[in-house]
């Protein structure tokens, strides 16, 4: 059996919206789908619903948070804020927020997120917000967005560059480099392999590597390739990132329950052992695969005394 430490799913929001248990097999990242895994750690994001205004999305965050926390406790799973809390025998979850616009100009809300256990913050999602620009814009960080990033570094919340515009990525990387602190791109594929505006430029990937950060491979077909996608499309992005020195910073951020389609053969979490097997057949050795599936993300989280 393999172990998996995945950097991004939207299961808490999907479970809340569909009134499902987090153990319900209809969810892509359901705990039931993890039965084929030895150890399973999931960064579980609460998405700031784009159909809601900032204040309504903030209220929804709190509802989803409370529902998810109650279900984790009821199933005797773990909501972890440090590596020592990860359960080797049951699913462990780490909270994230996707789209920091729910802060809505109130920096004190970031402290609330930290107290809630949020340790990864995707700064933007689409369009322009109180934080700054997303991938579909050329907008930079706002002044409030800069204060949010500064406070993330102070508190120990890791900024997530997935979905961000190039100017936002550039500025956050400069801020991180000035402090010697890492950032992540939890679900961002390689722009050089497939030039979708949501994907990550090589220079940004290399700077994240130099900072000791993490980048997760997403399974969203739109970000993998044109036309039908399969294991080969995932492998192409992995190989490219490895060619840039990503052996110790690459992971998966499958985006399960946040995407409406998946590559052929990768319908949900239960397909991860098969992905491991197929990547091994393609020539990736077991040591590298173990780092990609679990060890790189675990090592990052275990450095929490300094960064989380």
N, C-alpha and C positions, 0 to 999 in steps of 0.2 A: 504493500500500500504506500501511496505517496502522501506527503504533507503539502498543504497549500496555505499561503498567506497572501490573500488577494487585496489589492489596494483600493478597489472601488466597486460598490454595487449600490443600487437604489432600493433594496428590499424593504427597509423600514417604511419608506413612503408608499411603496406599492402595497405592502401588507395593510397599512392604515387605510389607503384609498379604496381597496377592494374588500376591506373588512375580513381579512384572512389572518390566520395564525402564522407566525414566522416558521412554523413546522409544516405548513401546508404544502403539499407536493406540487401544487399548481404554480408556485413561485419559482423563478429560475434559480435563486440563491437561497431557497428554503433549507433549513437545517436538515430536513429529510434527504435532500440531495447530496449531503456531505457524508453519507454513510460509507462511501467507498474511499474516504480519505482517512489517513492515520491521524494527523493533526490538522485542524482547520481554524485559521484566524481570518476574520473578515473586517476590513474597514468599511463600515456601513454608513452610507451618506443619507442625510435628510435633505431632500431637494427643495429649494425655495421656488415653489410652483410659479411658473412664468405667467399663469393666467390670473394671478392675484397681485394686488399692489403690495408694496413693501411691508406695510403694517399688517395686512391680512396674511402675508406669507410668514411673517414673524409669529403671529398667533398660531398658524398651522404648524410651524416648526415645534412649538411647545406641545401641541396636541400629539404630533407624531412621536416626539421624544418621550412623552409620558406613556404612550401606548407601547412603544418598543421596549422601554425600560421594564414595564410591567410584564411583558411577555418573556423577556430574557430571564427575569427573576422567577416567573412561574414555571419555566422549563429547566431551571437550575443551570442555565448557561452563565457565561461570564461577560460582563461589560468592563473591559480593562482600560486602565490609563497608564500602565507600565508593564514591562515584559514579565516581571515577577508574578503578575496576576493572571497570565495566560494559562488556561486549563489544558493539560495534555490529553485529557480524556473526553472532552466535550467542546462544542463550538465556543470560540471566544470572539467578541466583537469590540471594535474600537470605533467610537463615534466620529463622524465627519459632518460638515455642512457644505452643501453644494450651492454656491451663489451667496456671497456675503452681503447682498443688498438688504437682507433682513435686519442688518444693524441700523439701517435707516438714519444715519447721522448720529446715533447714540453709541459712543464708544464703550459705555458701561455694559452694553449687551455682550460685548466680546468677553468680558470677565464672567458673565453668566454662562456663556457657551463653554468656557474653560471649566467652570465648576460642574457643568453638566457632564463633563468628560470628553468634550470635543477636542481632538488633537490634530485634525487636518481641516483646513478651510480652503475650499475652492473659491477663489476671489470673485470670479464673474461667471456668467453662463451664456447670455446672448444679449446683443445690443449694448447700450450704455446704461450705467447705473450710478448710484451714489459712490461706488467704489472706483469705477473706471470703465474701460472698454473691453468688450469681448472679441473673440476671433473674427467676427463679422464686421468689425469697425477698426478704425485706426486711432481710437481715442486712448490717451494715456491714463495713468492713475489720477484721480481727483486729489485734492488736498486731504480730504477725509480718508480716501483710500490709502494715502501714504501713512497717515496716522494709524490706520488699521494694521498695516504691515509692520510698522514699528512696534505696535502693541503685541502683535502675534509673536514677534521675536522675543519680546520681554517676558510674555507669559509662558511661552513654550507651546504655542500652536504653530504647526508647520504650514506655511503658505503653499497652496496647490496652484500651479500655473496652467493646468488644463482649462480650456475654454478662454484663456486670456488673449488679448490683442498682443501683437508684437511689441508695441511701446510699453505695455504693462509688464510683459515678460522681461524686457530689457531693464526696466527700472527696478523691478523686484530682484533680479539677479545682481544688479549693482549694489543694492542695499544689503543683500545676503553676503556678497563678496567682501564688502567693507567690514562686516562683522564676523566673517568666517563661519557662518551658519548655513545649514542646508535648506534647500527647498525641494519640492517634489512636483511631478506631473503625473498624477495618479492614473490617468487613462488617456494617454496621448501617443499616437503612432508616429511613424517616421515620414516627414514631409518629402524627403528625397525618394522614398519608395512609392508614395502615393500623395501627390501634391494637393491635398485637401486643406483649406485654410485652418481647420481645427488641428491639423497635425503639427508636429514639433520640428523646427529647423535643426539641422545638424549642429550649428554653433551653440544653440541653446542646450541641446542634449549634452554636449561636451562640457559646458560650464556647470550643468547640474552634476555631472560625474565628478568634476574637479572639486565641487563643494561637498561631496559625500552624500548626495541626495538619492532619490529614487525616481524611476520612470516606469509606469505600468503599461503593458500592451493591452489595448482595448479590443474587444471582439465585435465592435459595431461595423458591419460590412461597408457602410458608406466611408468609413475612415481607413479601411484596409485595402480596397482595390475597386476597380470598375468592373461591373458585371458580377456574376456568381462568385462567391467566396468559399474557400475551404481551408484545410490545414495549411496548404502551401502559401496562402496569403499571409497567414499568421507567421509562418516560418520566415518569409521574406523580410518582414519588419524586425524580427528577432535577429536574423543574420546581419542586417544593416546596423542595428544598434550595437551588436557585438563587434562589428568592424571598427566602431568608434571608441572601443574600450569600455563597453558597458557590462563586462562580466560581473562586476560587484554591485551594480546599481540597477540592474534590470529585474523587473518583476511582472506580474500580471495585474491589470485593473480591468477585469472583464466587462464591467458595466452591466452585469446581469440585473434584470428588472428595471433597467433604465433605457433599454433598447427594444424595439419592436421586432427586429429580425436578428439572426445570428448566422455565422458561417455554417455551412453544411457540416454536420457532425458535432457541432458545438452548441447544442440547444440550451444547455443549462449546466449547472455546477457538476452534475453527475458525469459529464463528458471529460472532466479534467484528467482522470487517469488515462483515458484513451489519447488525449492530446500529448501527455507525457510519453506514451508508447510510440506515437507517430513521430514525435520529435527525436526520440532515441533512434528510430529507424532511419531518420534523415541524417544521422551522424553526430548529433549533440550528445556528448558523454554524460554519464549519470551525475558526476560531480557538478558540472555546469547546470544541468537540469535541476538538481536539488537546490542550487543557489537561486535559480530563476523562479522556481515554484514556491520556495519557502525561506531559505536561509538569508538571502539579501535583505528582504523586508524585516525578518526577525532581528537581524543584526542591527539594522537601523533603529528599530523600536527599542532594542536592548541598550542603545546608547542614550536612552531617555534622560538619564541624570544630567546630560549636557544640553539636550535639544528639545525635550518634550516636557 
